[in-house]
Amino acid sequence: MRINREAFSILELLIVIVIMGVIYNLSVNNFQKPIDKRMNVTLKNLKEYLQKFKYEDSVRFLCLNDCSSCDILVDGVKTESVESFLDDSIRVYRYEYFSGLQEVLQDVYFNREGIQEDVCFSYEMGANRVGNQILVEFKDTVYDFSTYISPTTEYASMAEALDSKQRHIEEVTR
């Protein structure tokens, strides 16, 4: 007598369930791994790094003394320390159309105890997500933070940065 098989055996069903469980486990574990690994902060990506923070008033990258320590202050509160990539050779400038290039003197900073500390470098973004409009000269490279939307631009020299600024102004005034 011949038996018609119209269903799977319990063993076949268990094997399929185990295979599906293994595949599910592998896929879920891959999705749960942290995608946003800590960025290695540089002057080139500093604006993008600060934009990832949630803040109401401002977010500030602050390096004190000889730039050996840098912190992130969100709405005035220290939230994170960043491995310093700067030294005290950094120079900050502002470009004004009528007066040209002007060196920016760093702010005064008072710590929680009310003691004044020397600021080596500071970059701040306000509530409107716009940062300081500055040019930063560091290790034979000039970083242009003055663009609102586009990422920080790098130049090989200050002369190249100033030429670019002048061309941009001429384009806008046409």
Backbone as JSON Lines, residues from 0, in Angstrom:
{"i":0,"aa":"M","n":[0.82,-1.15,0.0],"ca":[0.0,0.0,0.0],"c":[0.88,1.24,0.0]}
{"i":1,"aa":"R","n":[0.5,2.21,-0.73],"ca":[1.27,3.44,-0.89],"c":[0.62,4.55,-0.08]}
{"i":2,"aa":"I","n":[1.49,5.33,0.7],"ca":[0.98,6.42,1.53],"c":[1.3,7.73,0.83]}
{"i":3,"aa":"N","n":[0.29,8.57,0.65],"ca":[0.51,9.9,0.07],"c":[0.98,10.86,1.16]}
{"i":4,"aa":"R","n":[2.09,11.52,0.85],"ca":[2.63,12.51,1.8],"c":[2.16,13.88,1.41]}
{"i":5,"aa":"E","n":[1.4,14.49,2.26],"ca":[0.9,15.83,1.97],"c":[1.39,16.85,2.98]}
{"i":6,"aa":"A","n":[2.23,16.49,3.93],"ca":[2.72,17.42,4.95],"c":[4.19,17.14,5.23]}
{"i":7,"aa":"F","n":[4.82,18.11,5.91],"ca":[6.21,17.94,6.32],"c":[6.26,17.19,7.63]}
{"i":8,"aa":"S","n":[7.35,16.46,7.84],"ca":[7.51,15.78,9.12],"c":[7.94,16.8,10.17]}
{"i":9,"aa":"I","n":[7.8,16.44,11.41],"ca":[8.17,17.34,12.5],"c":[9.66,17.64,12.46]}
{"i":10,"aa":"L","n":[10.48,16.7,12.05],"ca":[11.92,16.89,11.95],"c":[12.25,17.94,10.89]}
{"i":11,"aa":"E","n":[11.6,17.87,9.75],"ca":[11.83,18.86,8.69],"c":[11.43,20.26,9.15]}
{"i":12,"aa":"L","n":[10.33,20.38,9.85],"ca":[9.89,21.67,10.37],"c":[10.87,22.24,11.4]}
{"i":13,"aa":"L","n":[11.38,21.39,12.26],"ca":[12.35,21.84,13.25],"c":[13.64,22.33,12.59]}
{"i":14,"aa":"I","n":[14.1,21.66,11.57],"ca":[15.31,22.07,10.86],"c":[15.11,23.44,10.21]}
{"i":15,"aa":"V","n":[13.97,23.65,9.57],"ca":[13.67,24.94,8.95],"c":[13.61,26.04,10.01]}
{"i":16,"aa":"I","n":[13.0,25.78,11.15],"ca":[12.91,26.78,12.22],"c":[14.28,27.13,12.76]}
{"i":17,"aa":"V","n":[15.14,26.13,12.94],"ca":[16.5,26.39,13.43],"c":[17.28,27.23,12.43]}
{"i":18,"aa":"I","n":[17.18,26.92,11.15],"ca":[17.88,27.69,10.11],"c":[17.38,29.14,10.1]}
{"i":19,"aa":"M","n":[16.07,29.32,10.18],"ca":[15.51,30.67,10.2],"c":[15.98,31.44,11.44]}
{"i":20,"aa":"G","n":[16.06,30.76,12.58],"ca":[16.54,31.4,13.81],"c":[17.98,31.85,13.69]}
{"i":21,"aa":"V","n":[18.83,31.04,13.09],"ca":[20.24,31.4,12.91],"c":[20.36,32.61,11.99]}
{"i":22,"aa":"I","n":[19.64,32.59,10.88],"ca":[19.69,33.71,9.93],"c":[19.17,34.99,10.6]}
{"i":23,"aa":"Y","n":[18.09,34.9,11.33],"ca":[17.55,36.07,12.03],"c":[18.56,36.62,13.03]}
{"i":24,"aa":"N","n":[19.17,35.74,13.82],"ca":[20.17,36.16,14.8],"c":[21.33,36.89,14.15]}
{"i":25,"aa":"L","n":[21.83,36.36,13.06],"ca":[22.96,36.99,12.37],"c":[22.58,38.35,11.82]}
{"i":26,"aa":"S","n":[21.41,38.47,11.24],"ca":[21.02,39.75,10.65],"c":[20.72,40.79,11.72]}
{"i":27,"aa":"V","n":[20.05,40.44,12.8],"ca":[19.73,41.39,13.86],"c":[21.02,41.86,14.55]}
{"i":28,"aa":"N","n":[21.96,40.99,14.79],"ca":[23.21,41.4,15.42],"c":[23.97,42.38,14.56]}
{"i":29,"aa":"N","n":[23.93,42.23,13.25],"ca":[24.61,43.17,12.37],"c":[23.96,44.54,12.4]}
{"i":30,"aa":"F","n":[22.64,44.6,12.55],"ca":[21.94,45.88,12.59],"c":[22.14,46.58,13.93]}
{"i":31,"aa":"Q","n":[22.36,45.83,14.98],"ca":[22.48,46.43,16.31],"c":[23.87,46.97,16.59]}
{"i":32,"aa":"K","n":[24.86,46.68,15.77],"ca":[26.2,47.22,16.0],"c":[26.15,48.73,15.79]}
{"i":33,"aa":"P","n":[26.85,49.48,16.63],"ca":[26.79,50.93,16.5],"c":[27.37,51.39,15.16]}
{"i":34,"aa":"I","n":[26.56,52.1,14.42],"ca":[26.99,52.58,13.11],"c":[27.81,53.84,13.27]}
{"i":35,"aa":"D","n":[27.4,54.73,14.19],"ca":[28.08,56.01,14.37],"c":[29.25,55.84,15.33]}
{"i":36,"aa":"K","n":[30.37,55.41,14.82],"ca":[31.55,55.29,15.65],"c":[32.1,56.68,15.88]}
{"i":37,"aa":"R","n":[32.86,56.85,16.93],"ca":[33.4,58.16,17.27],"c":[34.26,58.68,16.13]}
{"i":38,"aa":"M","n":[33.95,59.91,15.73],"ca":[34.72,60.56,14.67],"c":[36.08,60.96,15.21]}
{"i":39,"aa":"N","n":[37.06,60.88,14.37],"ca":[38.37,61.43,14.69],"c":[38.3,62.9,14.3]}
{"i":40,"aa":"V","n":[38.21,63.78,15.27],"ca":[37.98,65.19,15.01],"c":[39.24,65.85,14.46]}
{"i":41,"aa":"T","n":[39.05,66.61,13.38],"ca":[40.11,67.41,12.77],"c":[39.53,68.78,12.45]}
{"i":42,"aa":"L","n":[40.38,69.7,12.03],"ca":[39.86,71.0,11.62],"c":[38.99,70.86,10.38]}
{"i":43,"aa":"K","n":[39.28,69.9,9.54],"ca":[38.52,69.69,8.3],"c":[37.07,69.29,8.6]}
{"i":44,"aa":"N","n":[36.86,68.45,9.62],"ca":[35.5,67.97,9.89],"c":[34.9,68.52,11.19]}
{"i":45,"aa":"L","n":[35.47,69.57,11.73],"ca":[35.01,70.11,13.0],"c":[33.56,70.6,12.93]}
{"i":46,"aa":"K","n":[33.18,71.3,11.87],"ca":[31.79,71.77,11.74],"c":[30.81,70.6,11.73]}
{"i":47,"aa":"E","n":[31.12,69.59,10.95],"ca":[30.22,68.42,10.87],"c":[30.14,67.7,12.21]}
{"i":48,"aa":"Y","n":[31.25,67.65,12.93],"ca":[31.28,67.0,14.23],"c":[30.37,67.74,15.22]}
{"i":49,"aa":"L","n":[30.46,69.06,15.23],"ca":[29.65,69.84,16.16],"c":[28.16,69.81,15.8]}
{"i":50,"aa":"Q","n":[27.85,69.65,14.52],"ca":[26.45,69.63,14.1],"c":[25.71,68.39,14.58]}
{"i":51,"aa":"K","n":[26.41,67.36,14.99],"ca":[25.73,66.15,15.45],"c":[25.17,66.3,16.87]}
{"i":52,"aa":"F","n":[25.6,67.34,17.6],"ca":[25.11,67.55,18.95],"c":[23.74,68.23,18.93]}
{"i":53,"aa":"K","n":[22.91,67.89,19.9],"ca":[21.61,68.54,20.05],"c":[21.78,69.64,21.09]}
{"i":54,"aa":"Y","n":[21.43,70.86,20.69],"ca":[21.58,71.99,21.6],"c":[20.53,73.04,21.29]}
{"i":55,"aa":"E","n":[20.26,73.88,22.26],"ca":[19.29,74.95,22.08],"c":[19.95,76.28,21.78]}
{"i":56,"aa":"D","n":[21.03,76.6,22.48],"ca":[21.67,77.91,22.35],"c":[22.96,77.85,21.53]}
{"i":57,"aa":"S","n":[23.9,77.01,21.95],"ca":[25.18,76.94,21.23],"c":[25.93,75.66,21.58]}
{"i":58,"aa":"V","n":[26.84,75.31,20.68],"ca":[27.79,74.24,20.94],"c":[29.16,74.82,20.62]}
{"i":59,"aa":"R","n":[30.12,74.51,21.48],"ca":[31.44,75.15,21.37],"c":[32.54,74.12,21.52]}
{"i":60,"aa":"F","n":[33.52,74.22,20.63],"ca":[34.75,73.44,20.72],"c":[35.78,74.36,21.35]}
{"i":61,"aa":"L","n":[36.29,74.01,22.52],"ca":[37.14,74.91,23.29],"c":[38.43,74.21,23.69]}
{"i":62,"aa":"C","n":[39.55,74.79,23.27],"ca":[40.87,74.28,23.66],"c":[41.53,75.33,24.54]}
{"i":63,"aa":"L","n":[41.99,74.93,25.7],"ca":[42.56,75.86,26.66],"c":[44.07,75.73,26.74]}
{"i":64,"aa":"N","n":[44.68,76.76,27.32],"ca":[46.11,76.85,27.59],"c":[46.92,76.66,26.32]}
{"i":65,"aa":"D","n":[47.68,75.58,26.19],"ca":[48.52,75.36,25.02],"c":[47.87,74.38,24.03]}
{"i":66,"aa":"C","n":[46.56,74.29,24.05],"ca":[45.76,73.38,23.22],"c":[45.99,71.91,23.55]}
{"i":67,"aa":"S","n":[46.45,71.64,24.76],"ca":[46.68,70.25,25.15],"c":[45.38,69.56,25.55]}
{"i":68,"aa":"S","n":[44.35,70.34,25.87],"ca":[43.06,69.74,26.22],"c":[41.95,70.51,25.51]}
{"i":69,"aa":"C","n":[41.02,69.78,24.93],"ca":[39.89,70.38,24.22],"c":[38.6,69.75,24.73]}
{"i":70,"aa":"D","n":[37.57,70.56,24.82],"ca":[36.28,70.09,25.32],"c":[35.16,70.56,24.41]}
{"i":71,"aa":"I","n":[34.05,69.84,24.48],"ca":[32.82,70.25,23.81],"c":[31.88,70.77,24.88]}
{"i":72,"aa":"L","n":[31.42,71.99,24.7],"ca":[30.46,72.59,25.62],"c":[29.13,72.74,24.9]}
{"i":73,"aa":"V","n":[28.12,72.08,25.39],"ca":[26.78,72.17,24.82],"c":[25.95,73.04,25.74]}
{"i":74,"aa":"D","n":[25.48,74.16,25.2],"ca":[24.73,75.14,25.98],"c":[25.48,75.53,27.25]}
{"i":75,"aa":"G","n":[26.8,75.67,27.13],"ca":[27.64,76.11,28.24],"c":[28.08,75.04,29.19]}
{"i":76,"aa":"V","n":[27.64,73.8,28.99],"ca":[27.98,72.7,29.89],"c":[28.93,71.74,29.18]}
{"i":77,"aa":"K","n":[30.05,71.43,29.85],"ca":[31.01,70.48,29.28],"c":[30.37,69.11,29.17]}
{"i":78,"aa":"T","n":[30.34,68.57,27.94],"ca":[29.71,67.27,27.75],"c":[30.71,66.21,27.29]}
{"i":79,"aa":"E","n":[31.81,66.64,26.74],"ca":[32.73,65.67,26.16],"c":[34.13,66.27,26.07]}
{"i":80,"aa":"S","n":[35.14,65.45,26.32],"ca":[36.53,65.85,26.08],"c":[36.98,65.2,24.79]}
{"i":81,"aa":"V","n":[37.77,65.93,24.03],"ca":[38.23,65.45,22.73],"c":[39.75,65.39,22.76]}
{"i":82,"aa":"E","n":[40.29,64.34,22.19],"ca":[41.73,64.23,22.09],"c":[42.25,65.39,21.25]}
{"i":83,"aa":"S","n":[43.18,66.14,21.8],"ca":[43.66,67.34,21.13],"c":[44.49,66.99,19.9]}
{"i":84,"aa":"F","n":[44.25,67.72,18.83],"ca":[45.0,67.56,17.6],"c":[45.67,68.87,17.22]}
{"i":85,"aa":"L","n":[45.62,69.85,18.12],"ca":[46.14,71.19,17.87],"c":[47.33,71.48,18.78]}
{"i":86,"aa":"D","n":[48.03,72.55,18.46],"ca":[49.03,73.09,19.36],"c":[48.93,74.6,19.33]}
{"i":87,"aa":"D","n":[49.77,75.28,20.09],"ca":[49.63,76.73,20.22],"c":[50.14,77.51,19.01]}
{"i":88,"aa":"S","n":[50.48,76.83,17.92],"ca":[50.89,77.54,16.69],"c":[49.68,77.94,15.84]}
{"i":89,"aa":"I","n":[48.49,77.56,16.26],"ca":[47.28,77.85,15.5],"c":[46.99,79.36,15.5]}
{"i":90,"aa":"R","n":[46.58,79.87,14.35],"ca":[46.24,81.3,14.2],"c":[44.85,81.41,13.59]}
{"i":91,"aa":"V","n":[44.05,82.32,14.13],"ca":[42.67,82.49,13.68],"c":[42.51,83.91,13.12]}
{"i":92,"aa":"Y","n":[41.87,83.99,11.95],"ca":[41.67,85.27,11.27],"c":[40.21,85.41,10.85]}
{"i":93,"aa":"R","n":[39.85,86.65,10.64],"ca":[38.53,86.97,10.1],"c":[38.76,87.82,8.86]}
{"i":94,"aa":"Y","n":[38.03,87.53,7.79],"ca":[38.18,88.3,6.56],"c":[37.0,89.25,6.42]}
{"i":95,"aa":"E","n":[37.31,90.53,6.36],"ca":[36.3,91.56,6.15],"c":[36.54,92.17,4.78]}
{"i":96,"aa":"Y","n":[35.48,92.44,4.07],"ca":[35.59,92.95,2.71],"c":[36.37,94.26,2.64]}
{"i":97,"aa":"F","n":[36.09,95.19,3.52],"ca":[36.73,96.5,3.45],"c":[38.09,96.55,4.15]}
{"i":98,"aa":"S","n":[38.24,95.81,5.23],"ca":[39.5,95.9,5.97],"c":[40.44,94.73,5.72]}
{"i":99,"aa":"G","n":[40.0,93.72,5.01],"ca":[40.88,92.59,4.68],"c":[40.99,91.6,5.83]}
{"i":100,"aa":"L","n":[42.16,90.99,5.94],"ca":[42.41,89.94,6.91],"c":[42.78,90.54,8.26]}
{"i":101,"aa":"Q","n":[42.07,90.13,9.3],"ca":[42.32,90.61,10.66],"c":[42.49,89.41,11.58]}
{"i":102,"aa":"E","n":[43.58,89.4,12.37],"ca":[43.76,88.31,13.31],"c":[42.76,88.45,14.45]}
{"i":103,"aa":"V","n":[42.18,87.33,14.85],"ca":[41.17,87.3,15.91],"c":[41.85,86.97,17.22]}
{"i":104,"aa":"L","n":[41.63,87.82,18.2],"ca":[42.13,87.53,19.54],"c":[41.14,86.59,20.21]}
{"i":105,"aa":"Q","n":[41.64,85.59,20.89],"ca":[40.76,84.6,21.49],"c":[40.01,85.17,22.68]}
{"i":106,"aa":"D","n":[38.85,84.59,22.93],"ca":[37.97,85.01,24.02],"c":[38.64,84.79,25.37]}
{"i":107,"aa":"V","n":[38.04,85.38,26.35],"ca":[38.4,85.11,27.72],"c":[37.47,84.0,28.2]}
{"i":108,"aa":"Y","n":[38.01,83.04,28.93],"ca":[37.18,81.94,29.43],"c":[37.39,81.81,30.93]}
{"i":109,"aa":"F","n":[36.29,81.74,31.66],"ca":[36.34,81.53,33.1],"c":[35.78,80.14,33.4]}
{"i":110,"aa":"N","n":[36.56,79.34,34.1],"ca":[36.1,77.99,34.45],"c":[35.06,78.05,35.56]}
{"i":111,"aa":"R","n":[34.62,76.9,36.04],"ca":[33.55,76.84,37.05],"c":[33.93,77.52,38.36]}
{"i":112,"aa":"E","n":[35.23,77.53,38.65],"ca":[35.69,78.17,39.88],"c":[35.86,79.68,39.71]}
{"i":113,"aa":"G","n":[35.59,80.19,38.5],"ca":[35.72,81.61,38.24],"c":[37.14,82.05,37.91]}
{"i":114,"aa":"I","n":[38.01,81.09,37.65],"ca":[39.4,81.4,37.33],"c":[39.54,81.55,35.82]}
{"i":115,"aa":"Q","n":[40.21,82.62,35.4],"ca":[40.4,82.87,33.98],"c":[41.45,81.9,33.42]}
{"i":116,"aa":"E","n":[41.14,81.31,32.26],"ca":[42.07,80.42,31.59],"c":[42.32,80.96,30.19]}
{"i":117,"aa":"D","n":[43.53,80.69,29.69],"ca":[43.88,81.13,28.34],"c":[43.21,80.23,27.31]}
{"i":118,"aa":"V","n":[42.6,80.84,26.32],"ca":[41.97,80.09,25.25],"c":[42.97,79.98,24.1]}
{"i":119,"aa":"C","n":[43.25,78.76,23.71],"ca":[44.16,78.52,22.59],"c":[43.37,78.55,21.27]}
{"i":120,"aa":"F","n":[42.21,77.89,21.26],"ca":[41.35,77.87,20.07],"c":[39.92,77.65,20.51]}
{"i":121,"aa":"S","n":[39.0,78.32,19.82],"ca":[37.59,78.18,20.11],"c":[36.81,78.29,18.81]}
{"i":122,"aa":"Y","n":[35.83,77.42,18.65],"ca":[34.92,77.5,17.51],"c":[33.52,77.23,18.04]}
{"i":123,"aa":"E","n":[32.59,78.13,17.73],"ca":[31.25,78.02,18.29],"c":[30.19,78.1,17.2]}
{"i":124,"aa":"M","n":[29.14,77.29,17.36],"ca":[27.99,77.33,16.48],"c":[26.79,77.75,17.3]}
{"i":125,"aa":"G","n":[26.01,78.71,16.76],"ca":[24.84,79.22,17.46],"c":[23.6,78.39,17.21]}
{"i":126,"aa":"A","n":[22.5,78.87,17.74],"ca":[21.22,78.16,17.63],"c":[20.78,77.98,16.19]}
{"i":127,"aa":"N","n":[21.22,78.87,15.31],"ca":[20.85,78.77,13.89],"c":[21.77,77.84,13.1]}
{"i":128,"aa":"R","n":[22.66,77.12,13.81],"ca":[23.59,76.14,13.21],"c":[24.66,76.81,12.33]}
{"i":129,"aa":"V","n":[24.9,78.09,12.54],"ca":[25.94,78.81,11.82],"c":[27.09,79.05,12.78]}
{"i":130,"aa":"G","n":[28.3,78.74,12.34],"ca":[29.47,78.89,13.18],"c":[30.21,80.19,12.94]}
{"i":131,"aa":"N","n":[31.28,80.36,13.71],"ca":[32.13,81.53,13.55],"c":[32.65,81.61,12.12]}
{"i":132,"aa":"Q","n":[32.65,82.8,11.57],"ca":[33.11,83.02,10.2],"c":[34.6,83.34,10.24]}
{"i":133,"aa":"I","n":[35.42,82.29,10.27],"ca":[36.86,82.47,10.47],"c":[37.68,81.68,9.46]}
{"i":134,"aa":"L","n":[38.93,82.1,9.35],"ca":[39.95,81.35,8.63],"c":[40.97,80.9,9.68]}
{"i":135,"aa":"V","n":[41.34,79.64,9.65],"ca":[42.25,79.09,10.64],"c":[43.51,78.62,9.92]}
{"i":136,"aa":"E","n":[44.65,79.12,10.38],"ca":[45.94,78.72,9.81],"c":[46.62,77.79,10.8]}
{"i":137,"aa":"F","n":[46.91,76.57,10.34],"ca":[47.54,75.58,11.21],"c":[48.38,74.64,10.37]}
{"i":138,"aa":"K","n":[49.65,74.56,10.7],"ca":[50.61,73.66,10.04],"c":[50.56,73.78,8.51]}
{"i":139,"aa":"D","n":[50.8,74.97,8.02],"ca":[50.9,75.25,6.59],"c":[49.62,74.96,5.81]}
{"i":140,"aa":"T","n":[48.5,74.9,6.48],"ca":[47.21,74.72,5.83],"c":[46.25,75.77,6.39]}
{"i":141,"aa":"V","n":[45.4,76.29,5.52],"ca":[44.4,77.26,5.94],"c":[43.02,76.61,5.77]}
{"i":142,"aa":"Y","n":[42.22,76.68,6.81],"ca":[40.88,76.11,6.83],"c":[39.87,77.25,6.84]}
{"i":143,"aa":"D","n":[38.96,77.22,5.89],"ca":[37.96,78.28,5.74],"c":[36.64,77.82,6.35]}
{"i":144,"aa":"F","n":[36.3,78.39,7.5],"ca":[35.06,78.07,8.19],"c":[33.96,79.07,7.85]}
{"i":145,"aa":"S","n":[34.19,79.95,6.89],"ca":[33.24,81.04,6.67],"c":[32.06,80.66,5.77]}
{"i":146,"aa":"T","n":[32.06,79.47,5.22],"ca":[30.93,79.07,4.4],"c":[29.8,78.57,5.3]}
{"i":147,"aa":"Y","n":[28.56,78.9,4.92],"ca":[27.42,78.54,5.76],"c":[27.02,77.08,5.59]}
{"i":148,"aa":"I","n":[26.88,76.65,4.36],"ca":[26.31,75.33,4.1],"c":[27.38,74.3,3.76]}
{"i":149,"aa":"S","n":[28.33,74.67,2.94],"ca":[29.32,73.69,2.48],"c":[30.34,73.38,3.57]}
{"i":150,"aa":"P","n":[30.98,72.23,3.44],"ca":[31.98,71.84,4.44],"c":[33.19,72.79,4.44]}
{"i":151,"aa":"T","n":[34.01,72.65,5.44],"ca":[35.21,73.46,5.57],"c":[36.12,73.24,4.37]}
{"i":152,"aa":"T","n":[36.62,74.34,3.82],"ca":[37.51,74.27,2.66],"c":[38.95,74.4,3.13]}
{"i":153,"aa":"E","n":[39.83,73.61,2.52],"ca":[41.26,73.66,2.83],"c":[42.01,74.38,1.73]}
{"i":154,"aa":"Y","n":[43.0,75.18,2.12],"ca":[43.88,75.86,1.18],"c":[45.33,75.6,1.58]}
{"i":155,"aa":"A","n":[46.21,75.61,0.59],"ca":[47.63,75.35,0.84],"c":[48.33,76.55,1.46]}
{"i":156,"aa":"S","n":[47.76,77.75,1.29],"ca":[48.38,78.95,1.84],"c":[47.31,80.0,2.1]}
{"i":157,"aa":"M","n":[47.69,81.01,2.87],"ca":[46.77,82.11,3.14],"c":[46.51,82.91,1.86]}
{"i":158,"aa":"A","n":[47.53,83.05,1.01],"ca":[47.35,83.77,-0.25],"c":[46.3,83.1,-1.12]}
{"i":159,"aa":"E","n":[46.32,81.78,-1.18],"ca":[45.32,81.04,-1.95],"c":[43.92,81.23,-1.36]}
{"i":160,"aa":"A","n":[43.81,81.24,-0.05],"ca":[42.52,81.45,0.61],"c":[42.0,82.86,0.32]}
{"i":161,"aa":"L","n":[42.86,83.86,0.39],"ca":[42.45,85.23,0.13],"c":[42.04,85.42,-1.32]}
{"i":162,"aa":"D","n":[42.76,84.78,-2.25],"ca":[42.37,84.84,-3.67],"c":[40.98,84.26,-3.87]}
{"i":163,"aa":"S","n":[40.71,83.14,-3.22],"ca":[39.4,82.51,-3.33],"c":[38.32,83.42,-2.76]}
{"i":164,"aa":"K","n":[38.59,84.04,-1.63],"ca":[37.63,84.98,-1.03],"c":[37.34,86.14,-1.98]}
{"i":165,"aa":"Q","n":[38.4,86.69,-2.57],"ca":[38.23,87.82,-3.47],"c":[37.41,87.43,-4.7]}
{"i":166,"aa":"R","n":[37.69,86.25,-5.27],"ca":[36.91,85.77,-6.42],"c":[35.45,85.59,-6.06]}
{"i":167,"aa":"H","n":[35.2,85.06,-4.89],"ca":[33.83,84.85,-4.44],"c":[33.1,86.19,-4.29]}
{"i":168,"aa":"I","n":[33.76,87.15,-3.71],"ca":[33.15,88.48,-3.54],"c":[32.86,89.1,-4.89]}
{"i":169,"aa":"E","n":[33.78,88.96,-5.84],"ca":[33.56,89.51,-7.18],"c":[32.37,88.83,-7.87]}
{"i":170,"aa":"E","n":[32.22,87.52,-7.67],"ca":[31.08,86.81,-8.26],"c":[29.76,87.3,-7.67]}
{"i":171,"aa":"V","n":[29.75,87.51,-6.37],"ca":[28.53,87.93,-5.7],"c":[28.16,89.36,-6.08]}
{"i":172,"aa":"T","n":[29.14,90.22,-6.23],"ca":[28.84,91.63,-6.53],"c":[28.5,91.87,-8.0]}
{"i":173,"aa":"R","n":[28.69,90.9,-8.85],"ca":[28.33,91.09,-10.28],"c":[26.87,91.12,-10.5]}
